[in-house]
Amino acid sequence: MVIVGASVAGVRTAQALRAEGYAGTITMLDAESAEPYDKPPLSKNLLTGAASADDVRLFGEGEAHELEIDLRLGVRAVSLDLGARTVVCESGERFPFSQLVIASGARARRPAWASLTGVFTLRSMADAAAIRERLVPGSTVAIVGAGFIGAELASAAQAAGVQATLIDPLATPLARILGSEVGALLADWHRSKVATEFGVGVTDVSPEAGSLRVTLSDGRRLNADTVLVGIGVELNVEWLLDSPIHLDGGVLCDASGRALDAWGDPVPDVFAVGDVSRWFAPGRGAHVRVEHWTNAVEQSQVVARAVVDPGGAAAHHPSFAVWSDQFGSKIQMSGYTQAEDVVVVIDGERWVALYADGGSLVGVVTVNWPRLQMLARRTIASGGTRDVMVEQAQALREHAAAARPGG
Ligand SMILES: Cc1cc2nc3c(=O)[nH]c(=O)nc-3n(C[C@H](O)[C@H](O)[C@H](O)COP(=O)(O)OP(=O)(O)OC[C@H]3O[C@@H](n4cnc5c(N)ncnc54)[C@H](O)[C@@H]3O)c2cc1C
């Protein structure tokens, strides 16, 4: 077994393979030289200094030795010779395989001006360390892109005493993933926490007298000491370009992670997991690429089982579970959160949005309400109705009100 990529998808696949009893050799390659680490803390407690590099380590030589996994760091795959069943690396090394797992993930998308001094993207531990050095109290930072990572960067910057401005070309930046009503709630919430420029893009960034000049699409200009960019990713698929693996918005896979060729047939013994992959999601009737940690973990379990028991490969039904820590609040979501039919129950600083399709609960977003998140996830999994969850949320809100002094 060769696994290309030793981040969460690759590491969890290797661990799951051993847990499932896979007895063959496992070689796991990664282009980075750093020991594998988890990425979610890079924009959260690692950036604020509440966690150290040791706290976010995902896998080390000790565990590699214990599980008999040959971990090769600083080794970049440059091509896949499927005929010879070999991964070819930049160093000239060749890794023959009987099974291959593609877990090469993604990298931050970089606009043309991203190479300027003072402009950063965030995908690696080194990026996080460089950004942390720039978060000097009293300095200014412009954050381009108000998705989850952009908002977390704004939150960390503000916590460090930095004056942050969060910029996004969309008036309601999260509407695309949460629908317009919930997107608007979060946009208002962000406006209450940090300076925002929503509905205007950044057309250019240029150096100006020791700082950076950010030009907005409406012609206005901002000055910032640092510019942080969170505008999505590009997939690490260049090494697959000359292979028969079908690339279509990711490595196209069936519902158990088997990579497909251009005719839609599984390529024997080749799987893909994590951000780089685009699996068929039976509940949606479409291939979906998901850029979230929990999804990578779920997929790695499915692929490990499919490798060990090819005949028993089961279709995976993703939970689409995600979390984000911002401005002292925890946002959690799961299921299908673009359904138009949504009911929001607000209880002070905590709230829940419950999405329904034909009366059934299909998606949930919570802010500071983990208990409801868990209840809703169970309801989604069991095909329960949205109305029951709305009643539960209202009952919890009333219970909390009654418990407050004077309530
Ligand atoms: C700052 C940040 C915060 C995040 N926060 C959250 C969060 O709060 N919640 C959440 O659900 N998700 C979050 N995510 C997303 C989550 O971290 C990703 O979904 C997850 O890292 C995907 O894992 P992966 O293994 O598929 O890919 P990646 O983590 O992208 O790893 C791919 C690995 O492959 C290696 N590689 C690439 N090309 C090659 C090659 N040619 N040869 C060898 N190795 C190669 C890379 O070096 C890398 O180590 C966050 C991501 C970032 C960057």
The ligand as an ORCA input file, in Angstrom:
! r2SCAN-3c Opt
* xyz 0 1
  C      -6.313     26.849      8.563
  C      -7.304     25.750      8.390
  C      -8.343     25.609      9.305
  C      -9.271     24.600      9.149
  N     -10.276     24.480     10.062
  C     -11.183     23.495      9.929
  C     -12.233     23.341     10.877
  O     -12.345     24.096     11.835
  N     -13.117     22.338     10.706
  C     -13.026     21.485      9.648
  O     -13.866     20.584      9.516
  N     -12.039     21.602      8.723
  C     -11.122     22.585      8.843
  N     -10.120     22.713      7.923
  C     -10.083     21.798      6.781
  C      -9.326     20.526      7.112
  O      -8.138     20.805      7.779
  C      -9.068     19.787      5.812
  O     -10.318     19.324      5.359
  C      -8.098     18.640      5.990
  O      -6.814     19.105      6.316
  C      -8.025     17.809      4.722
  O      -7.075     16.834      4.905
  P      -6.386     16.088      3.682
  O      -5.486     15.086      4.312
  O      -7.403     15.642      2.724
  O      -5.560     17.195      2.903
  P      -4.430     18.208      3.357
  O      -4.586     18.553      4.800
  O      -4.427     19.279      2.344
  O      -3.089     17.370      3.232
  C      -2.575     16.913      2.026
  C      -1.153     16.456      2.270
  O      -0.632     15.943      1.055
  C       0.680     16.425      0.853
  N       0.936     16.461     -0.591
  C       0.344     17.242     -1.516
  N       0.810     16.970     -2.741
  C       1.721     15.986     -2.587
  C       2.552     15.277     -3.491
  N       2.528     15.523     -4.797
  N       3.381     14.334     -2.986
  C       3.418     14.063     -1.646
  N       2.650     14.720     -0.752
  C       1.809     15.657     -1.225
  C       0.677     17.802      1.482
  O       1.991     18.196      1.851
  C      -0.238     17.593      2.686
  O       0.477     17.227      3.840
  C      -9.166     23.715      8.052
  C      -8.124     23.864      7.122
  C      -7.200     24.867      7.290
  C      -6.084     25.028      6.288
*
